[in-house]
């Protein structure tokens, strides 16, 4: 299936777009994004459609209701962080 080209979308809005297609590219992409101070940056992390990425927001749910991963046993607040 076709996926939105978030890099082109970001660039059309005057932002910097970075695409990450492998785990090996993550660190360099984040370093590049952190080095840009004059524009917003959108990083498009390409993930296999069958891969489960946690936390998840259930279909039709709001961002304050999340599904945690099997190794995440802490509650997540409405801000998306575990309470201290």
PyMOL CGO cylinders between C-alpha atoms (Angstrom):
from pymol import cmd
from pymol.cgo import CYLINDER

trace = [
    CYLINDER, 0.00, 0.00, 0.00, 1.00, 3.59, -0.55, 0.3, 1, 1, 1, 1, 1, 1,
    CYLINDER, 1.00, 3.59, -0.55, 2.12, 5.58, 2.45, 0.3, 1, 1, 1, 1, 1, 1,
    CYLINDER, 2.12, 5.58, 2.45, 2.20, 9.35, 2.83, 0.3, 1, 1, 1, 1, 1, 1,
    CYLINDER, 2.20, 9.35, 2.83, 5.57, 10.89, 2.01, 0.3, 1, 1, 1, 1, 1, 1,
    CYLINDER, 5.57, 10.89, 2.01, 6.10, 12.76, 5.28, 0.3, 1, 1, 1, 1, 1, 1,
    CYLINDER, 6.10, 12.76, 5.28, 9.48, 14.07, 4.14, 0.3, 1, 1, 1, 1, 1, 1,
    CYLINDER, 9.48, 14.07, 4.14, 7.90, 15.86, 1.16, 0.3, 1, 1, 1, 1, 1, 1,
    CYLINDER, 7.90, 15.86, 1.16, 5.01, 17.00, 3.36, 0.3, 1, 1, 1, 1, 1, 1,
    CYLINDER, 5.01, 17.00, 3.36, 7.43, 18.47, 5.91, 0.3, 1, 1, 1, 1, 1, 1,
    CYLINDER, 7.43, 18.47, 5.91, 9.43, 20.22, 3.20, 0.3, 1, 1, 1, 1, 1, 1,
    CYLINDER, 9.43, 20.22, 3.20, 6.26, 21.65, 1.65, 0.3, 1, 1, 1, 1, 1, 1,
    CYLINDER, 6.26, 21.65, 1.65, 5.52, 23.26, 5.02, 0.3, 1, 1, 1, 1, 1, 1,
    CYLINDER, 5.52, 23.26, 5.02, 9.01, 24.77, 5.33, 0.3, 1, 1, 1, 1, 1, 1,
    CYLINDER, 9.01, 24.77, 5.33, 10.27, 22.10, 7.71, 0.3, 1, 1, 1, 1, 1, 1,
    CYLINDER, 10.27, 22.10, 7.71, 13.12, 19.64, 7.40, 0.3, 1, 1, 1, 1, 1, 1,
    CYLINDER, 13.12, 19.64, 7.40, 12.05, 16.08, 6.64, 0.3, 1, 1, 1, 1, 1, 1,
    CYLINDER, 12.05, 16.08, 6.64, 14.17, 13.06, 7.54, 0.3, 1, 1, 1, 1, 1, 1,
    CYLINDER, 14.17, 13.06, 7.54, 13.28, 9.45, 6.71, 0.3, 1, 1, 1, 1, 1, 1,
    CYLINDER, 13.28, 9.45, 6.71, 14.58, 6.55, 8.81, 0.3, 1, 1, 1, 1, 1, 1,
    CYLINDER, 14.58, 6.55, 8.81, 14.25, 3.09, 7.27, 0.3, 1, 1, 1, 1, 1, 1,
    CYLINDER, 14.25, 3.09, 7.27, 16.47, 1.01, 9.57, 0.3, 1, 1, 1, 1, 1, 1,
    CYLINDER, 16.47, 1.01, 9.57, 17.54, 0.86, 13.19, 0.3, 1, 1, 1, 1, 1, 1,
    CYLINDER, 17.54, 0.86, 13.19, 21.07, 1.77, 12.12, 0.3, 1, 1, 1, 1, 1, 1,
    CYLINDER, 21.07, 1.77, 12.12, 19.85, 5.17, 10.86, 0.3, 1, 1, 1, 1, 1, 1,
    CYLINDER, 19.85, 5.17, 10.86, 18.06, 6.24, 14.07, 0.3, 1, 1, 1, 1, 1, 1,
    CYLINDER, 18.06, 6.24, 14.07, 20.98, 7.76, 15.97, 0.3, 1, 1, 1, 1, 1, 1,
    CYLINDER, 20.98, 7.76, 15.97, 22.23, 9.81, 13.00, 0.3, 1, 1, 1, 1, 1, 1,
    CYLINDER, 22.23, 9.81, 13.00, 18.71, 11.06, 12.21, 0.3, 1, 1, 1, 1, 1, 1,
    CYLINDER, 18.71, 11.06, 12.21, 18.12, 12.22, 15.78, 0.3, 1, 1, 1, 1, 1, 1,
    CYLINDER, 18.12, 12.22, 15.78, 21.55, 13.89, 15.88, 0.3, 1, 1, 1, 1, 1, 1,
    CYLINDER, 21.55, 13.89, 15.88, 20.77, 15.69, 12.62, 0.3, 1, 1, 1, 1, 1, 1,
    CYLINDER, 20.77, 15.69, 12.62, 17.36, 16.79, 13.91, 0.3, 1, 1, 1, 1, 1, 1,
    CYLINDER, 17.36, 16.79, 13.91, 18.93, 18.09, 17.13, 0.3, 1, 1, 1, 1, 1, 1,
    CYLINDER, 18.93, 18.09, 17.13, 21.48, 20.09, 15.14, 0.3, 1, 1, 1, 1, 1, 1,
    CYLINDER, 21.48, 20.09, 15.14, 18.80, 22.05, 13.24, 0.3, 1, 1, 1, 1, 1, 1,
    CYLINDER, 18.80, 22.05, 13.24, 17.80, 25.17, 15.13, 0.3, 1, 1, 1, 1, 1, 1,
    CYLINDER, 17.80, 25.17, 15.13, 16.12, 27.36, 12.54, 0.3, 1, 1, 1, 1, 1, 1,
    CYLINDER, 16.12, 27.36, 12.54, 13.22, 25.13, 11.43, 0.3, 1, 1, 1, 1, 1, 1,
    CYLINDER, 13.22, 25.13, 11.43, 10.97, 22.39, 12.72, 0.3, 1, 1, 1, 1, 1, 1,
    CYLINDER, 10.97, 22.39, 12.72, 11.96, 18.83, 11.90, 0.3, 1, 1, 1, 1, 1, 1,
    CYLINDER, 11.96, 18.83, 11.90, 9.74, 15.86, 11.05, 0.3, 1, 1, 1, 1, 1, 1,
    CYLINDER, 9.74, 15.86, 11.05, 11.32, 12.40, 11.32, 0.3, 1, 1, 1, 1, 1, 1,
    CYLINDER, 11.32, 12.40, 11.32, 9.48, 9.67, 9.42, 0.3, 1, 1, 1, 1, 1, 1,
    CYLINDER, 9.48, 9.67, 9.42, 10.34, 6.37, 11.11, 0.3, 1, 1, 1, 1, 1, 1,
    CYLINDER, 10.34, 6.37, 11.11, 9.41, 3.58, 8.69, 0.3, 1, 1, 1, 1, 1, 1,
    CYLINDER, 9.41, 3.58, 8.69, 8.30, 0.50, 10.61, 0.3, 1, 1, 1, 1, 1, 1,
    CYLINDER, 8.30, 0.50, 10.61, 7.13, -2.86, 9.28, 0.3, 1, 1, 1, 1, 1, 1,
    CYLINDER, 7.13, -2.86, 9.28, 3.33, -2.91, 9.25, 0.3, 1, 1, 1, 1, 1, 1,
    CYLINDER, 3.33, -2.91, 9.25, 3.26, -6.11, 11.30, 0.3, 1, 1, 1, 1, 1, 1,
    CYLINDER, 3.26, -6.11, 11.30, 5.56, -4.74, 14.01, 0.3, 1, 1, 1, 1, 1, 1,
    CYLINDER, 5.56, -4.74, 14.01, 3.86, -3.68, 17.22, 0.3, 1, 1, 1, 1, 1, 1,
    CYLINDER, 3.86, -3.68, 17.22, 5.03, -0.27, 18.41, 0.3, 1, 1, 1, 1, 1, 1,
    CYLINDER, 5.03, -0.27, 18.41, 4.17, 0.62, 22.01, 0.3, 1, 1, 1, 1, 1, 1,
    CYLINDER, 4.17, 0.62, 22.01, 2.53, 2.49, 23.54, 0.3, 1, 1, 1, 1, 1, 1,
    CYLINDER, 2.53, 2.49, 23.54, -0.39, 2.26, 21.11, 0.3, 1, 1, 1, 1, 1, 1,
    CYLINDER, -0.39, 2.26, 21.11, -3.54, 4.35, 20.92, 0.3, 1, 1, 1, 1, 1, 1,
    CYLINDER, -3.54, 4.35, 20.92, -6.50, 2.04, 20.22, 0.3, 1, 1, 1, 1, 1, 1,
    CYLINDER, -6.50, 2.04, 20.22, -8.50, 2.64, 17.05, 0.3, 1, 1, 1, 1, 1, 1,
    CYLINDER, -8.50, 2.64, 17.05, -11.07, 5.33, 17.75, 0.3, 1, 1, 1, 1, 1, 1,
    CYLINDER, -11.07, 5.33, 17.75, -9.46, 6.07, 21.12, 0.3, 1, 1, 1, 1, 1, 1,
    CYLINDER, -9.46, 6.07, 21.12, -8.03, 9.29, 22.42, 0.3, 1, 1, 1, 1, 1, 1,
    CYLINDER, -8.03, 9.29, 22.42, -4.38, 9.93, 23.22, 0.3, 1, 1, 1, 1, 1, 1,
    CYLINDER, -4.38, 9.93, 23.22, -5.01, 9.63, 26.95, 0.3, 1, 1, 1, 1, 1, 1,
    CYLINDER, -5.01, 9.63, 26.95, -5.90, 5.94, 26.58, 0.3, 1, 1, 1, 1, 1, 1,
    CYLINDER, -5.90, 5.94, 26.58, -2.92, 3.81, 25.59, 0.3, 1, 1, 1, 1, 1, 1,
    CYLINDER, -2.92, 3.81, 25.59, -2.07, 0.15, 25.26, 0.3, 1, 1, 1, 1, 1, 1,
    CYLINDER, -2.07, 0.15, 25.26, 1.24, -0.64, 26.92, 0.3, 1, 1, 1, 1, 1, 1,
    CYLINDER, 1.24, -0.64, 26.92, 3.69, -3.23, 25.67, 0.3, 1, 1, 1, 1, 1, 1,
    CYLINDER, 3.69, -3.23, 25.67, 4.17, -6.61, 27.31, 0.3, 1, 1, 1, 1, 1, 1,
    CYLINDER, 4.17, -6.61, 27.31, 7.27, -5.37, 29.14, 0.3, 1, 1, 1, 1, 1, 1,
    CYLINDER, 7.27, -5.37, 29.14, 5.66, -2.11, 30.27, 0.3, 1, 1, 1, 1, 1, 1,
    CYLINDER, 5.66, -2.11, 30.27, 3.87, -2.62, 33.55, 0.3, 1, 1, 1, 1, 1, 1,
    CYLINDER, 3.87, -2.62, 33.55, 3.72, 1.00, 34.71, 0.3, 1, 1, 1, 1, 1, 1,
    CYLINDER, 3.72, 1.00, 34.71, 0.70, 3.19, 34.23, 0.3, 1, 1, 1, 1, 1, 1,
    CYLINDER, 0.70, 3.19, 34.23, 0.97, 5.98, 31.72, 0.3, 1, 1, 1, 1, 1, 1,
    CYLINDER, 0.97, 5.98, 31.72, -0.47, 9.36, 32.62, 0.3, 1, 1, 1, 1, 1, 1,
    CYLINDER, -0.47, 9.36, 32.62, -2.50, 11.54, 30.29, 0.3, 1, 1, 1, 1, 1, 1,
    CYLINDER, -2.50, 11.54, 30.29, 0.80, 13.26, 29.45, 0.3, 1, 1, 1, 1, 1, 1,
    CYLINDER, 0.80, 13.26, 29.45, 2.18, 9.98, 28.15, 0.3, 1, 1, 1, 1, 1, 1,
    CYLINDER, 2.18, 9.98, 28.15, 4.76, 9.50, 30.89, 0.3, 1, 1, 1, 1, 1, 1,
    CYLINDER, 4.76, 9.50, 30.89, 4.98, 7.09, 33.78, 0.3, 1, 1, 1, 1, 1, 1,
    CYLINDER, 4.98, 7.09, 33.78, 4.16, 8.72, 37.11, 0.3, 1, 1, 1, 1, 1, 1,
    CYLINDER, 4.16, 8.72, 37.11, 7.14, 9.37, 39.42, 0.3, 1, 1, 1, 1, 1, 1,
]
cmd.load_cgo(trace, "trace")
